[in-house]
Amino acid sequence: MKRILLVIPSTTYRTHDFMKAATKLGVELIVASDHRQAMASLVPDTTIALNFRRPVTIAPKMFEFVEKKTFREQPSLSPPFDAVVGVDDTSAYIAAIIAQALAISHNSPLAVKAARNKYLMRQQMAAAGLSTPGFRVFSAKKNPQRLAKRMDYPCVLKPIFLSASRGVARADSPDTFIAAFQEIQNLLKNPDVAAKAYDNEANQILVEDYIPGIEVAVEGILINKEFKSLAIFDKPDPLEGPHFVETIYVTPSQLPGYVQREVLHAAHRAALALGLENGPVHAEARINENGAWVVEIAARSIGGLCSRILRFDDSISLEELILQQAIGENILSIQREKSAAGVMMIPISKAGTLRTIDGLENAKTVSGVEDIIITIPNDQEVEPMPRGGRYLGFIFAKASDPEEVEAAIRNAFKKLEIIID
């Protein structure tokens, strides 16, 4: 039986989907997380708690773990795992560190670190000759009033280590630059946010030239440096600022074929520029008269519960596909199902306390809607993007074409009455 080490943060939505995929594939799953699992005392050889915040402790902890009885009983299995898989930006980096320490085939830690650090990413893309906006990084302690006079506008400011457009803001003038810089400064002072950073990341703010154009997302998987496209998602809601809160993803893309090919080529080149070779990648790209520009690329699959809209031959899930590729199975011929699909990440409209979401059952009856999952319980404090880090939940839809999917999602959302005090 194949054995996979799954590295997951305690806050992920995706534990269940990966566990289900492993069961379906018949692989043994060992779980490494940043908090001790509830069943760890009963099944000590199947879970391990790691300190994600201190990478230097990861390798010694794993060497200690693999010396346990379960692994000694199978001396023929060397290394102890057939694959190591992470599920988000941080766990993908931890997975790379573990794989390198245990001599397991994986992307290098340096490549995965560049995929989560937006400044390193920009540097390596520029060095590879990719279409890259002008960019500069500044200390978060700088006085934005002085910096604002030297900037070219419009520009985009962002923390260098957060995902889901958290903290990202567009500035069109010195005044809006100052406001955006101060907004990010305050965000980086949040202890929960700063705890996600490595090295000096929480003390840096990246400023880039604004890239005009329409935006799409690309889901793919690298197989020995070759890029297998899994989906291109159109984003029908405009993302022009001042903030870039994502809402609706719909696939297949309605862009012309030659544009889609250019987007995939750009994503592939960006992945190789960072040094990525195998495993899932998720990219955001902008398209304008000068071609396709990769805004960001991550060494992981799509976040949240969004992967549930992707199904492949024989109802294979994205998580199954990722695990299959990780253990060396041939997935080249597997294709996404033909129906159109989409998801809405339900936005939080204002800060406060979520009291209730009415109309949920009515919204689920909209033709084309597959499911609606609310991920924040009632009476929880909520904060909108870009300062907050969560969505209220997800609306999933399928139909014969992308227009019907988008219409179903919007109609369902209209039926929801979200009450926030």
Salt bridges, closest charged atoms under 4 A:
ASP17 OD2 - ARG308 NE 2.95
GLU28 OE1 - ARG3 NE 3.16
GLU73 OE2 - LYS69 NZ 3.88
ASP82 OD1 - LYS2 NZ 3.94
ASP89 OD1 - ARG300 NE 2.86
ASP172 OD1 - ARG170 NE 2.74
GLU183 OE1 - HIS243 NE2 3.11
ASP199 OD2 - LYS113 NZ 2.77
GLU201 OE1 - ARG116 NH1 2.94
GLU208 OE2 - ARG122 NE 2.87
GLU208 OE1 - LYS158 NZ 3.30
GLU215 OE2 - LYS235 NZ 2.74
GLU215 OE1 - ARG286 NE 2.84
GLU219 OE1 - HIS282 ND1 2.65
ASP237 OD1 - ARG410 NH2 2.62
GLU246 OE2 - LYS235 NZ 2.21
GLU284 OE1 - LYS235 NZ 2.28
GLU284 OE2 - HIS282 NE2 2.75
GLU296 OE2 - LYS118 NZ 3.93
GLU296 OE2 - LYS158 NZ 3.52
GLU319 OE2 - ARG14 NH2 2.73
GLU320 OE2 - LYS24 NZ 3.36
GLU337 OE2 - LYS398 NZ 2.51
GLU361 OE2 - LYS364 NZ 3.88
ASP379 OD1 - ARG355 NH1 3.14
GLU383 OE2 - ARG387 NE 3.25
GLU406 OE2 - ARG410 NE 2.97
ASP421 OD2 - ARG355 NE 2.83
